[in-house]
Amino acid sequence: MKILYTDIDGVLSLSSEMYPKSTKWGSIHRFNAKAVKVFNNILEKTGAEIVVSSDWRIHFTLQQLQEIFVEWAGIIKPPIDVTPYIPGATMQTIDEFRAKEILQHVEKHKPTAWVAIDDLELQKGMLLWVAEEHFIHLPHMSEGIKQSSKADKVIKLLNATTITPNNKHTNI
């Protein structure tokens, strides 16, 4: 299984559109239409499943996130899971905590390919054995995943990595 780990704010909900609207799930930020289109294109071209790594997973249940993604945002498939939550992160360590949460999920579920997209620098403080290429940094909260070069990189990584019979990651 291919997994696309995704943040929401700064990836799908951009800084210019973070004005909450009252919905059946509570106050929700708008998702950017172009970012959603690019995100859906990634899903279509890779067949990846979505796992939410965003802090939204703390405020909403998986079922609510599934509804938000499909009904509110127009994403073509719902998330299948959320990453675990490790308490204790500070503003200085949030990048590292988020990366550790994603890596715990990777270790438990052993996807055939995975990529994490986030506006946080998930590579910060990571051990050398973790391939930096799995973490796609979107540094501008106003751009999100609208950047075609970032989307192309996500597609390439999700379609290029597989697990061999001896469970070692290789690039094809």
N, C-alpha and C positions, 0 to 999 in steps of 0.2 A: 504494500500500500504506500502511495505517495502522500505526504502530508505537507500542507502549507500552513505554517504557524503564522497567525496574523494578529497584529495590534490593530486597534480601530482608530483612535485619535491620532491624527498625523499620517494615517495610511488611507483610510476610507472616509473618515470624517475630518475635513480639513479646517485649519484655524479660521479661515474666512467664513465657515459655516457652522461654527460651534455655538449656535444659538438654540438652546433647548426648546423643544416643542412638546406640549402635553399630549401623551398618547396613552393607550391602554396599558402600557408597560411603565408609565411614569414619564418623566422628562427625558427626551431623547434628542441627541444632536442629529442634524441632517447628515446623510452620507452624500458625498460628491458624486454626481451622475457620471462624470468622465472617469473617476477613479473606480467606480463600480463596473463600468463597461470594460476597463482594462483588467480588473480583477476577474470578471466573468470570462474574459478571453483567456486568461491564464488557466482557469479551471477547465475550460473547454479543450485547450491544447495539451493539457497534462493529465487530466483525469484525477487530479489531486483532491484529497479530502481536506476540509478546513478544520483546524483546531485553534480555538481562540486563546491567545496569550495575553490579551489586553486586560487592564484592570477592570474592564466591564464585567469580567467573569466573577468578580467579587460582589458586584451589585445586582447581577441578574443570574437566574438559573440557566442551565443549558437549554431547556425548553424555551425560555423567553428569548435567549440569544438566537435560537433557531428561527423563531417567529420574526424577530427583528431583522435578521439577515434576509429572509425571504420576503416577508410582507412589507416591511418598512423600507429596506434598502434595495430590493429588487435583485439580490444575488441569486444565481441560478440553483444553488444547493445550500442546505443548512450546514452549520458546523456539526461535526460528529462528536466533539469533545472539547474540553478546556484543559489547560495545563494546570498542574498542581499549584497551590499557593504556599509560598514560604514566607511566613511573617518576619518582620524586623527590618525591612528595607528602609533606608533613608534616602533623601534626595541624592546623596553622594554614592549610594550603592544600588540604586534601583536597576541600573543597567545590568550589573552583575547578578542580582537576584533573578531578574527576568530571564537571563540566559541560563541560569541554573535550573529554573523551573522548566524551561523548554528542554534542556538536556535530560532532566529526570523523565519527562514524557517520552523522549526519544529512546532512552535506555529501557523503559518499561515496554514500549510498543514496537520497537525495532522496525521503523518504516523502511521500505526499500529505497526511498529517496525522501529528502525533506529540505525545506527552506523556511527560514523565519524572516518576515518583513516587519520592520519596526522603525519608528523615528528615534528610538533610543540606540545608543552605540553598544550593541550586545557583545561586540568583540572585546570591549574594555575589561581587563582583568581576567580574561579567559586563559585557560591552560593551553600550552602550545599544541597539545594533541588534538584540540578541537579545530577542525577546518574552518577558517574564517569565512570561506566561501558560502557556507550555509547561512550566514547572517547577512541580510541585505539591509543596509542602513539607508533610510529615507530622511535626510537631514533637514528638509524644509517642510514644516507642518502645513504650509500653504500649497505644496505640490503633491504630497502623498504618492500613491502608486501611479499617478498619471504619466510619469516619465517613462517613455517607451523603452529607453535603454535599460532601466531597472527591471521592467516587466520582461523584456527579452532575456535578461540574465536569469530571472526566476524560472522562466520556461525552459531555458537551456539546462539549468541545474536539475530541475525536476525530471526532465526527460533523459538526462545523461547518466545518472547514477543508478546502479542496481546492486543487489547483494548476490554474491556468488554462492555456490552450494556450501562452501566452508564458512559462510556468514561474514565474509570480509567485504568491505565497501570497495568497489572498483569503478572507475570511469570508463564508459564504453566509447 
